Structure formats: C-alpha cells, structure tokens
C-alpha cells in the first residue's frame, strides 16, 4: 500500500492493485474516502468522515494533485 503523503493526520495512499482512472484513497480516524484526480478532483466515495473533514481532505487532494498523479505513475504504471 504505497503512501503518497501524510498531512494533518490524513493519509493519502494507493492500493497496489488499483486501476484507472487515477485516484487516491484517504484515511483519517474512522473516515475513508476515494477521490478521482485525473482531470479534476472528484469525490468517488466516502464513509465515516464528518463534512468538514471531508472538505479538508478534498482541499489537500487538490493542493497535492500533481504529486498524487506523479506517484500513481511511479507505483501503478
């Protein structure tokens, strides 16, 4: 499970068997979400996050979108 980055307790990562489209998983506490990041940041699914936590996770994904895409190509292909 390659970790892309950790910030403010949010852990952004991929699963080794992930497939297209380019997306990232994020966990913090009991919350988990998946964001598509290929063309723009788009929430795909979410469980256990409060609204403000999910909003912050989306902000962090947006801020680090280029890093996520770069790491996807390094780890997933």
PDB file of N, CA, C and O in Angstrom, chain B, residues numbered from 101:
ATOM      1  N   UNK B 101       0.847  -1.167   0.000  1.00  0.00           N
ATOM      2  CA  UNK B 101       0.000   0.000   0.000  1.00  0.00           C
ATOM      3  C   UNK B 101       0.900   1.240   0.000  1.00  0.00           C
ATOM      4  O   UNK B 101       1.269   1.733   1.066  1.00  0.00           O
ATOM      5  N   UNK B 102       1.251   1.740  -1.172  1.00  0.00           N
ATOM      6  CA  UNK B 102       2.131   2.917  -1.256  1.00  0.00           C
ATOM      7  C   UNK B 102       1.466   4.176  -0.698  1.00  0.00           C
ATOM      8  O   UNK B 102       0.375   4.555  -1.125  1.00  0.00           O
ATOM      9  N   UNK B 103       2.128   4.810   0.250  1.00  0.00           N
ATOM     10  CA  UNK B 103       1.633   6.064   0.828  1.00  0.00           C
ATOM     11  C   UNK B 103       2.171   7.217  -0.012  1.00  0.00           C
ATOM     12  O   UNK B 103       3.370   7.292  -0.280  1.00  0.00           O
ATOM     13  N   UNK B 104       1.277   8.116  -0.425  1.00  0.00           N
ATOM     14  CA  UNK B 104       1.663   9.275  -1.227  1.00  0.00           C
ATOM     15  C   UNK B 104       2.160  10.380  -0.309  1.00  0.00           C
ATOM     16  O   UNK B 104       3.245  10.922  -0.518  1.00  0.00           O
ATOM     17  N   UNK B 105       1.369  10.718   0.712  1.00  0.00           N
ATOM     18  CA  UNK B 105       1.795  11.689   1.723  1.00  0.00           C
ATOM     19  C   UNK B 105       0.853  11.611   2.917  1.00  0.00           C
ATOM     20  O   UNK B 105      -0.258  11.091   2.824  1.00  0.00           O
ATOM     21  N   UNK B 106       1.326  12.142   4.038  1.00  0.00           N
ATOM     22  CA  UNK B 106       0.527  12.257   5.263  1.00  0.00           C
ATOM     23  C   UNK B 106       0.585  13.710   5.688  1.00  0.00           C
ATOM     24  O   UNK B 106       1.661  14.300   5.782  1.00  0.00           O
ATOM     25  N   UNK B 107      -0.585  14.283   5.943  1.00  0.00           N
ATOM     26  CA  UNK B 107      -0.638  15.676   6.378  1.00  0.00           C
ATOM     27  C   UNK B 107      -1.849  15.864   7.278  1.00  0.00           C
ATOM     28  O   UNK B 107      -2.957  15.446   6.942  1.00  0.00           O
ATOM     29  N   UNK B 108      -1.629  16.495   8.422  1.00  0.00           N
ATOM     30  CA  UNK B 108      -2.695  16.795   9.382  1.00  0.00           C
ATOM     31  C   UNK B 108      -3.460  15.537   9.792  1.00  0.00           C
ATOM     32  O   UNK B 108      -4.652  15.602  10.093  1.00  0.00           O
ATOM     33  N   UNK B 109      -2.783  14.409   9.804  1.00  0.00           N
ATOM     34  CA  UNK B 109      -3.422  13.150  10.181  1.00  0.00           C
ATOM     35  C   UNK B 109      -4.135  12.435   9.047  1.00  0.00           C
ATOM     36  O   UNK B 109      -4.612  11.315   9.230  1.00  0.00           O
ATOM     37  N   UNK B 110      -4.217  13.059   7.878  1.00  0.00           N
ATOM     38  CA  UNK B 110      -4.810  12.427   6.699  1.00  0.00           C
ATOM     39  C   UNK B 110      -3.719  11.645   5.979  1.00  0.00           C
ATOM     40  O   UNK B 110      -2.653  12.184   5.681  1.00  0.00           O
ATOM     41  N   UNK B 111      -3.989  10.379   5.703  1.00  0.00           N
ATOM     42  CA  UNK B 111      -3.022   9.539   4.988  1.00  0.00           C
ATOM     43  C   UNK B 111      -3.565   9.275   3.590  1.00  0.00           C
ATOM     44  O   UNK B 111      -4.620   8.659   3.436  1.00  0.00           O
ATOM     45  N   UNK B 112      -2.853   9.737   2.580  1.00  0.00           N
ATOM     46  CA  UNK B 112      -3.233   9.556   1.182  1.00  0.00           C
ATOM     47  C   UNK B 112      -2.409   8.407   0.630  1.00  0.00           C
ATOM     48  O   UNK B 112      -1.187   8.390   0.776  1.00  0.00           O
ATOM     49  N   UNK B 113      -3.075   7.439  -0.008  1.00  0.00           N
ATOM     50  CA  UNK B 113      -2.375   6.233  -0.430  1.00  0.00           C
ATOM     51  C   UNK B 113      -3.079   5.573  -1.613  1.00  0.00           C
ATOM     52  O   UNK B 113      -4.197   5.933  -1.982  1.00  0.00           O
ATOM     53  N   UNK B 114      -2.383   4.590  -2.195  1.00  0.00           N
ATOM     54  CA  UNK B 114      -2.932   3.733  -3.240  1.00  0.00           C
ATOM     55  C   UNK B 114      -2.919   2.307  -2.717  1.00  0.00           C
ATOM     56  O   UNK B 114      -2.174   1.980  -1.793  1.00  0.00           O
ATOM     57  N   UNK B 115      -3.742   1.472  -3.308  1.00  0.00           N
ATOM     58  CA  UNK B 115      -3.607   0.023  -3.149  1.00  0.00           C
ATOM     59  C   UNK B 115      -2.779  -0.470  -4.328  1.00  0.00           C
ATOM     60  O   UNK B 115      -2.889   0.062  -5.433  1.00  0.00           O
ATOM     61  N   UNK B 116      -1.969  -1.461  -4.103  1.00  0.00           N
ATOM     62  CA  UNK B 116      -1.071  -1.955  -5.151  1.00  0.00           C
ATOM     63  C   UNK B 116      -1.815  -2.458  -6.380  1.00  0.00           C
ATOM     64  O   UNK B 116      -1.268  -2.442  -7.482  1.00  0.00           O
ATOM     65  N   UNK B 117      -3.063  -2.907  -6.202  1.00  0.00           N
ATOM     66  CA  UNK B 117      -3.830  -3.435  -7.327  1.00  0.00           C
ATOM     67  C   UNK B 117      -4.829  -2.417  -7.892  1.00  0.00           C
ATOM     68  O   UNK B 117      -5.734  -2.804  -8.631  1.00  0.00           O
ATOM     69  N   UNK B 118      -4.689  -1.134  -7.564  1.00  0.00           N
ATOM     70  CA  UNK B 118      -5.584  -0.100  -8.093  1.00  0.00           C
ATOM     71  C   UNK B 118      -5.472  -0.017  -9.607  1.00  0.00           C
ATOM     72  O   UNK B 118      -4.418  -0.281 -10.185  1.00  0.00           O
ATOM     73  N   UNK B 119      -6.564   0.349 -10.224  1.00  0.00           N
ATOM     74  CA  UNK B 119      -6.631   0.508 -11.680  1.00  0.00           C
ATOM     75  C   UNK B 119      -7.199   1.884 -12.008  1.00  0.00           C
ATOM     76  O   UNK B 119      -7.670   2.602 -11.126  1.00  0.00           O
ATOM     77  N   UNK B 120      -7.145   2.239 -13.294  1.00  0.00           N
ATOM     78  CA  UNK B 120      -7.654   3.526 -13.780  1.00  0.00           C
ATOM     79  C   UNK B 120      -9.131   3.660 -13.443  1.00  0.00           C
ATOM     80  O   UNK B 120      -9.820   2.651 -13.297  1.00  0.00           O
ATOM     81  N   UNK B 121      -9.623   4.863 -13.319  1.00  0.00           N
ATOM     82  CA  UNK B 121      -8.942   6.138 -13.502  1.00  0.00           C
ATOM     83  C   UNK B 121      -8.016   6.440 -12.324  1.00  0.00           C
ATOM     84  O   UNK B 121      -8.106   5.814 -11.268  1.00  0.00           O
ATOM     85  N   UNK B 122      -7.132   7.404 -12.527  1.00  0.00           N
ATOM     86  CA  UNK B 122      -6.200   7.792 -11.462  1.00  0.00           C
ATOM     87  C   UNK B 122      -7.017   8.311 -10.281  1.00  0.00           C
ATOM     88  O   UNK B 122      -7.835   9.221 -10.417  1.00  0.00           O
ATOM     89  N   UNK B 123      -6.772   7.708  -9.125  1.00  0.00           N
ATOM     90  CA  UNK B 123      -7.498   8.088  -7.914  1.00  0.00           C
ATOM     91  C   UNK B 123      -6.600   7.872  -6.697  1.00  0.00           C
ATOM     92  O   UNK B 123      -5.553   7.230  -6.782  1.00  0.00           O
ATOM     93  N   UNK B 124      -7.031   8.418  -5.577  1.00  0.00           N
ATOM     94  CA  UNK B 124      -6.278   8.273  -4.337  1.00  0.00           C
ATOM     95  C   UNK B 124      -7.258   7.966  -3.204  1.00  0.00           C
ATOM     96  O   UNK B 124      -8.375   8.483  -3.169  1.00  0.00           O
ATOM     97  N   UNK B 125      -6.818   7.123  -2.291  1.00  0.00           N
ATOM     98  CA  UNK B 125      -7.576   6.818  -1.083  1.00  0.00           C
ATOM     99  C   UNK B 125      -7.056   7.713   0.026  1.00  0.00           C
ATOM    100  O   UNK B 125      -5.874   8.057   0.046  1.00  0.00           O
ATOM    101  N   UNK B 126      -7.928   8.091   0.946  1.00  0.00           N
ATOM    102  CA  UNK B 126      -7.506   8.897   2.091  1.00  0.00           C
ATOM    103  C   UNK B 126      -8.208   8.381   3.340  1.00  0.00           C
ATOM    104  O   UNK B 126      -9.405   8.095   3.330  1.00  0.00           O
ATOM    105  N   UNK B 127      -7.428   8.270   4.421  1.00  0.00           N
ATOM    106  CA  UNK B 127      -7.958   7.835   5.713  1.00  0.00           C
ATOM    107  C   UNK B 127      -7.539   8.807   6.797  1.00  0.00           C
ATOM    108  O   UNK B 127      -6.445   9.373   6.777  1.00  0.00           O
ATOM    109  N   UNK B 128      -8.436   8.978   7.731  1.00  0.00           N
ATOM    110  CA  UNK B 128      -8.134   9.686   8.973  1.00  0.00           C
ATOM    111  C   UNK B 128      -9.124   9.174   9.999  1.00  0.00           C
ATOM    112  O   UNK B 128     -10.335   9.266   9.796  1.00  0.00           O
ATOM    113  N   UNK B 129      -8.621   8.635  11.101  1.00  0.00           N
ATOM    114  CA  UNK B 129      -9.505   8.062  12.109  1.00  0.00           C
ATOM    115  C   UNK B 129     -10.380   6.985  11.500  1.00  0.00           C
ATOM    116  O   UNK B 129      -9.883   6.067  10.847  1.00  0.00           O
ATOM    117  N   UNK B 130     -11.693   7.097  11.715  1.00  0.00           N
ATOM    118  CA  UNK B 130     -12.637   6.122  11.178  1.00  0.00           C
ATOM    119  C   UNK B 130     -13.113   6.466   9.771  1.00  0.00           C
ATOM    120  O   UNK B 130     -13.912   5.732   9.190  1.00  0.00           O
ATOM    121  N   UNK B 131     -12.630   7.575   9.223  1.00  0.00           N
ATOM    122  CA  UNK B 131     -13.080   8.008   7.899  1.00  0.00           C
ATOM    123  C   UNK B 131     -12.199   7.500   6.783  1.00  0.00           C
ATOM    124  O   UNK B 131     -10.985   7.367   6.932  1.00  0.00           O
ATOM    125  N   UNK B 132     -12.838   7.217   5.659  1.00  0.00           N
ATOM    126  CA  UNK B 132     -12.102   6.854   4.446  1.00  0.00           C
ATOM    127  C   UNK B 132     -12.865   7.391   3.250  1.00  0.00           C
ATOM    128  O   UNK B 132     -14.095   7.362   3.213  1.00  0.00           O
ATOM    129  N   UNK B 133     -12.112   7.885   2.269  1.00  0.00           N
ATOM    130  CA  UNK B 133     -12.706   8.410   1.046  1.00  0.00           C
ATOM    131  C   UNK B 133     -11.812   8.071  -0.137  1.00  0.00           C
ATOM    132  O   UNK B 133     -10.641   7.728   0.020  1.00  0.00           O
ATOM    133  N   UNK B 134     -12.396   8.176  -1.319  1.00  0.00           N
ATOM    134  CA  UNK B 134     -11.658   7.974  -2.563  1.00  0.00           C
ATOM    135  C   UNK B 134     -11.962   9.168  -3.456  1.00  0.00           C
ATOM    136  O   UNK B 134     -13.119   9.529  -3.668  1.00  0.00           O
ATOM    137  N   UNK B 135     -10.890   9.776  -3.977  1.00  0.00           N
ATOM    138  CA  UNK B 135     -11.026  10.900  -4.902  1.00  0.00           C
ATOM    139  C   UNK B 135     -10.423  10.531  -6.247  1.00  0.00           C
ATOM    140  O   UNK B 135      -9.284  10.069  -6.314  1.00  0.00           O
ATOM    141  N   UNK B 136     -11.186  10.734  -7.324  1.00  0.00           N
ATOM    142  CA  UNK B 136     -10.607  10.690  -8.661  1.00  0.00           C
ATOM    143  C   UNK B 136      -9.827  11.980  -8.832  1.00  0.00           C
ATOM    144  O   UNK B 136     -10.278  13.039  -8.396  1.00  0.00           O
ATOM    145  N   UNK B 137      -8.655  11.904  -9.465  1.00  0.00           N
ATOM    146  CA  UNK B 137      -7.811  13.097  -9.585  1.00  0.00           C
ATOM    147  C   UNK B 137      -7.322  13.358 -11.010  1.00  0.00           C
ATOM    148  O   UNK B 137      -6.579  14.310 -11.250  1.00  0.00           O
ATOM    149  N   UNK B 138      -7.732  12.526 -11.939  1.00  0.00           N
ATOM    150  CA  UNK B 138      -7.155  12.598 -13.281  1.00  0.00           C
ATOM    151  C   UNK B 138      -7.404  13.941 -13.972  1.00  0.00           C
ATOM    152  O   UNK B 138      -6.445  14.595 -14.381  1.00  0.00           O
ATOM    153  N   UNK B 139      -8.640  14.362 -14.111  1.00  0.00           N
ATOM    154  CA  UNK B 139      -8.904  15.640 -14.791  1.00  0.00           C
ATOM    155  C   UNK B 139      -9.206  16.747 -13.792  1.00  0.00           C
ATOM    156  O   UNK B 139      -8.819  17.897 -13.999  1.00  0.00           O
ATOM    157  N   UNK B 140      -9.882  16.409 -12.732  1.00  0.00           N
ATOM    158  CA  UNK B 140     -10.135  17.332 -11.625  1.00  0.00           C
ATOM    159  C   UNK B 140     -10.395  16.483 -10.391  1.00  0.00           C
ATOM    160  O   UNK B 140     -10.583  15.271 -10.496  1.00  0.00           O
ATOM    161  N   UNK B 141     -10.406  17.102  -9.244  1.00  0.00           N
ATOM    162  CA  UNK B 141     -10.658  16.354  -8.013  1.00  0.00           C
ATOM    163  C   UNK B 141     -12.158  16.092  -7.919  1.00  0.00           C
ATOM    164  O   UNK B 141     -12.970  17.015  -7.963  1.00  0.00           O
ATOM    165  N   UNK B 142     -12.506  14.813  -7.788  1.00  0.00           N
ATOM    166  CA  UNK B 142     -13.914  14.423  -7.734  1.00  0.00           C
ATOM    167  C   UNK B 142     -14.079  13.333  -6.686  1.00  0.00           C
ATOM    168  O   UNK B 142     -13.424  12.293  -6.757  1.00  0.00           O
ATOM    169  N   UNK B 143     -14.948  13.569  -5.719  1.00  0.00           N
ATOM    170  CA  UNK B 143     -15.211  12.569  -4.692  1.00  0.00           C
ATOM    171  C   UNK B 143     -15.933  11.379  -5.315  1.00  0.00           C
ATOM    172  O   UNK B 143     -16.972  11.539  -5.956  1.00  0.00           O
ATOM    173  N   UNK B 144     -15.384  10.200  -5.125  1.00  0.00           N
ATOM    174  CA  UNK B 144     -15.994   8.982  -5.655  1.00  0.00           C
ATOM    175  C   UNK B 144     -16.808   8.258  -4.587  1.00  0.00           C
ATOM    176  O   UNK B 144     -17.902   7.761  -4.855  1.00  0.00           O
ATOM    177  N   UNK B 145     -16.263   8.204  -3.379  1.00  0.00           N
ATOM    178  CA  UNK B 145     -16.986   7.581  -2.281  1.00  0.00           C
ATOM    179  C   UNK B 145     -16.403   8.034  -0.955  1.00  0.00           C
ATOM    180  O   UNK B 145     -15.247   8.450  -0.877  1.00  0.00           O
ATOM    181  N   UNK B 146     -17.222   7.947   0.090  1.00  0.00           N
ATOM    182  CA  UNK B 146     -16.773   8.375   1.413  1.00  0.00           C
ATOM    183  C   UNK B 146     -17.590   7.668   2.484  1.00  0.00           C
ATOM    184  O   UNK B 146     -18.794   7.456   2.339  1.00  0.00           O
ATOM    185  N   UNK B 147     -16.898   7.308   3.572  1.00  0.00           N
ATOM    186  CA  UNK B 147     -17.541   6.674   4.718  1.00  0.00           C
ATOM    187  C   UNK B 147     -16.856   7.177   5.977  1.00  0.00           C
ATOM    188  O   UNK B 147     -15.628   7.187   6.056  1.00  0.00           O
ATOM    189  N   UNK B 148     -17.636   7.592   6.955  1.00  0.00           N
ATOM    190  CA  UNK B 148     -17.101   7.899   8.273  1.00  0.00           C
ATOM    191  C   UNK B 148     -16.495   9.273   8.479  1.00  0.00           C
ATOM    192  O   UNK B 148     -16.072   9.584   9.592  1.00  0.00           O
ATOM    193  N   UNK B 149     -16.435  10.101   7.460  1.00  0.00           N
ATOM    194  CA  UNK B 149     -15.900  11.453   7.610  1.00  0.00           C
ATOM    195  C   UNK B 149     -17.020  12.420   7.954  1.00  0.00           C
ATOM    196  O   UNK B 149     -18.130  12.309   7.434  1.00  0.00           O
ATOM    197  N   UNK B 150     -16.723  13.365   8.832  1.00  0.00           N
ATOM    198  CA  UNK B 150     -17.613  14.499   9.044  1.00  0.00           C
ATOM    199  C   UNK B 150     -17.461  15.419   7.835  1.00  0.00           C
ATOM    200  O   UNK B 150     -16.456  15.354   7.127  1.00  0.00           O
ATOM    201  N   UNK B 151     -18.447  16.267   7.598  1.00  0.00           N
ATOM    202  CA  UNK B 151     -18.434  17.138   6.424  1.00  0.00           C
ATOM    203  C   UNK B 151     -17.166  17.983   6.369  1.00  0.00           C
ATOM    204  O   UNK B 151     -16.548  18.089   5.310  1.00  0.00           O
ATOM    205  N   UNK B 152     -16.766  18.585   7.484  1.00  0.00           N
ATOM    206  CA  UNK B 152     -15.585  19.445   7.481  1.00  0.00           C
ATOM    207  C   UNK B 152     -14.305  18.642   7.266  1.00  0.00           C
ATOM    208  O   UNK B 152     -13.358  19.153   6.668  1.00  0.00           O
ATOM    209  N   UNK B 153     -14.256  17.400   7.739  1.00  0.00           N
ATOM    210  CA  UNK B 153     -13.085  16.547   7.500  1.00  0.00           C
ATOM    211  C   UNK B 153     -12.981  16.182   6.023  1.00  0.00           C
ATOM    212  O   UNK B 153     -11.896  16.185   5.441  1.00  0.00           O
ATOM    213  N   UNK B 154     -14.118  15.870   5.435  1.00  0.00           N
ATOM    214  CA  UNK B 154     -14.139  15.529   4.017  1.00  0.00           C
ATOM    215  C   UNK B 154     -13.738  16.727   3.165  1.00  0.00           C
ATOM    216  O   UNK B 154     -13.005  16.583   2.187  1.00  0.00           O
ATOM    217  N   UNK B 155     -14.218  17.899   3.539  1.00  0.00           N
ATOM    218  CA  UNK B 155     -13.844  19.124   2.827  1.00  0.00           C
ATOM    219  C   UNK B 155     -12.333  19.342   2.897  1.00  0.00           C
ATOM    220  O   UNK B 155     -11.710  19.693   1.896  1.00  0.00           O
ATOM    221  N   UNK B 156     -11.747  19.139   4.070  1.00  0.00           N
ATOM    222  CA  UNK B 156     -10.299  19.322   4.225  1.00  0.00           C
ATOM    223  C   UNK B 156      -9.529  18.281   3.413  1.00  0.00           C
ATOM    224  O   UNK B 156      -8.507  18.602   2.805  1.00  0.00           O
ATOM    225  N   UNK B 157     -10.009  17.039   3.399  1.00  0.00           N
ATOM    226  CA  UNK B 157      -9.366  16.003   2.603  1.00  0.00           C
ATOM    227  C   UNK B 157      -9.379  16.390   1.128  1.00  0.00           C
ATOM    228  O   UNK B 157      -8.388  16.189   0.425  1.00  0.00           O
ATOM    229  N   UNK B 158     -10.491  16.942   0.656  1.00  0.00           N
ATOM    230  CA  UNK B 158     -10.580  17.377  -0.740  1.00  0.00           C
ATOM    231  C   UNK B 158      -9.631  18.536  -1.017  1.00  0.00           C
ATOM    232  O   UNK B 158      -9.008  18.587  -2.078  1.00  0.00           O
ATOM    233  N   UNK B 159      -9.516  19.470  -0.067  1.00  0.00           N
ATOM    234  CA  UNK B 159      -8.569  20.581  -0.233  1.00  0.00           C
ATOM    235  C   UNK B 159      -7.141  20.065  -0.344  1.00  0.00           C
ATOM    236  O   UNK B 159      -6.373  20.532  -1.185  1.00  0.00           O
ATOM    237  N   UNK B 160      -6.786  19.100   0.503  1.00  0.00           N
ATOM    238  CA  UNK B 160      -5.429  18.537   0.466  1.00  0.00           C
ATOM    239  C   UNK B 160      -5.186  17.769  -0.832  1.00  0.00           C
ATOM    240  O   UNK B 160      -4.096  17.844  -1.400  1.00  0.00           O
ATOM    241  N   UNK B 161      -6.185  17.037  -1.303  1.00  0.00           N
ATOM    242  CA  UNK B 161      -6.046  16.329  -2.574  1.00  0.00           C
ATOM    243  C   UNK B 161      -5.852  17.325  -3.715  1.00  0.00           C
ATOM    244  O   UNK B 161      -5.049  17.087  -4.617  1.00  0.00           O
ATOM    245  N   UNK B 162      -6.576  18.426  -3.678  1.00  0.00           N
ATOM    246  CA  UNK B 162      -6.447  19.456  -4.708  1.00  0.00           C
ATOM    247  C   UNK B 162      -5.060  20.085  -4.662  1.00  0.00           C
ATOM    248  O   UNK B 162      -4.414  20.273  -5.693  1.00  0.00           O
ATOM    249  N   UNK B 163      -4.617  20.404  -3.461  1.00  0.00           N
ATOM    250  CA  UNK B 163      -3.302  21.026  -3.271  1.00  0.00           C
ATOM    251  C   UNK B 163      -2.158  20.129  -3.759  1.00  0.00           C
ATOM    252  O   UNK B 163      -1.149  20.620  -4.266  1.00  0.00           O
ATOM    253  N   UNK B 164      -2.323  18.823  -3.604  1.00  0.00           N
ATOM    254  CA  UNK B 164      -1.252  17.870  -3.930  1.00  0.00           C
ATOM    255  C   UNK B 164      -1.586  17.014  -5.149  1.00  0.00           C
ATOM    256  O   UNK B 164      -1.037  15.923  -5.306  1.00  0.00           O
ATOM    257  N   UNK B 165      -2.472  17.492  -6.004  1.00  0.00           N
ATOM    258  CA  UNK B 165      -2.922  16.722  -7.166  1.00  0.00           C
ATOM    259  C   UNK B 165      -1.756  16.270  -8.045  1.00  0.00           C
ATOM    260  O   UNK B 165      -1.695  15.104  -8.433  1.00  0.00           O
ATOM    261  N   UNK B 166      -0.847  17.160  -8.357  1.00  0.00           N
ATOM    262  CA  UNK B 166       0.279  16.804  -9.229  1.00  0.00           C
ATOM    263  C   UNK B 166       1.154  15.722  -8.592  1.00  0.00           C
ATOM    264  O   UNK B 166       1.609  14.813  -9.285  1.00  0.00           O
ATOM    265  N   UNK B 167       1.390  15.810  -7.298  1.00  0.00           N
ATOM    266  CA  UNK B 167       2.162  14.791  -6.586  1.00  0.00           C
ATOM    267  C   UNK B 167       1.448  13.444  -6.648  1.00  0.00           C
ATOM    268  O   UNK B 167       2.085  12.416  -6.874  1.00  0.00           O
ATOM    269  N   UNK B 168       0.133  13.442  -6.448  1.00  0.00           N
ATOM    270  CA  UNK B 168      -0.648  12.206  -6.498  1.00  0.00           C
ATOM    271  C   UNK B 168      -0.512  11.558  -7.868  1.00  0.00           C
ATOM    272  O   UNK B 168      -0.282  10.352  -7.965  1.00  0.00           O
ATOM    273  N   UNK B 169      -0.651  12.349  -8.929  1.00  0.00           N
ATOM    274  CA  UNK B 169      -0.543  11.823 -10.289  1.00  0.00           C
ATOM    275  C   UNK B 169       0.863  11.283 -10.546  1.00  0.00           C
ATOM    276  O   UNK B 169       1.020  10.211 -11.130  1.00  0.00           O
ATOM    277  N   UNK B 170       1.876  12.018 -10.114  1.00  0.00           N
ATOM    278  CA  UNK B 170       3.267  11.569 -10.286  1.00  0.00           C
ATOM    279  C   UNK B 170       3.490  10.233  -9.566  1.00  0.00           C
ATOM    280  O   UNK B 170       4.057   9.304 -10.142  1.00  0.00           O
ATOM    281  N   UNK B 171       3.049  10.137  -8.318  1.00  0.00           N
ATOM    282  CA  UNK B 171       3.239   8.909  -7.548  1.00  0.00           C
ATOM    283  C   UNK B 171       2.431   7.750  -8.137  1.00  0.00           C
ATOM    284  O   UNK B 171       2.871   6.601  -8.085  1.00  0.00           O
ATOM    285  N   UNK B 172       1.253   8.044  -8.696  1.00  0.00           N
ATOM    286  CA  UNK B 172       0.456   7.000  -9.354  1.00  0.00           C
ATOM    287  C   UNK B 172       1.279   6.362 -10.469  1.00  0.00           C
ATOM    288  O   UNK B 172       1.367   5.138 -10.555  1.00  0.00           O
ATOM    289  N   UNK B 173       1.872   7.179 -11.309  1.00  0.00           N
ATOM    290  CA  UNK B 173       2.648   6.667 -12.436  1.00  0.00           C
ATOM    291  C   UNK B 173       3.879   5.903 -11.952  1.00  0.00           C
ATOM    292  O   UNK B 173       4.284   4.928 -12.585  1.00  0.00           O
ATOM    293  N   UNK B 174       4.472   6.327 -10.852  1.00  0.00           N
ATOM    294  CA  UNK B 174       5.631   5.623 -10.302  1.00  0.00           C
ATOM    295  C   UNK B 174       5.244   4.258  -9.740  1.00  0.00           C
ATOM    296  O   UNK B 174       5.971   3.282  -9.926  1.00  0.00           O
ATOM    297  N   UNK B 175       4.110   4.183  -9.056  1.00  0.00           N
ATOM    298  CA  UNK B 175       3.739   2.956  -8.342  1.00  0.00           C
ATOM    299  C   UNK B 175       2.795   2.054  -9.117  1.00  0.00           C
ATOM    300  O   UNK B 175       2.900   0.831  -9.023  1.00  0.00           O
ATOM    301  N   UNK B 176       1.884   2.626  -9.874  1.00  0.00           N
ATOM    302  CA  UNK B 176       0.853   1.831 -10.553  1.00  0.00           C
ATOM    303  C   UNK B 176       1.204   1.616 -12.020  1.00  0.00           C
ATOM    304  O   UNK B 176       0.943   0.552 -12.581  1.00  0.00           O
ATOM    305  N   UNK B 177       1.793   2.628 -12.632  1.00  0.00           N
ATOM    306  CA  UNK B 177       2.200   2.493 -14.034  1.00  0.00           C
ATOM    307  C   UNK B 177       1.392   3.354 -14.969  1.00  0.00           C
ATOM    308  O   UNK B 177       1.626   3.340 -16.178  1.00  0.00           O
TER     309      UNK B 177
END
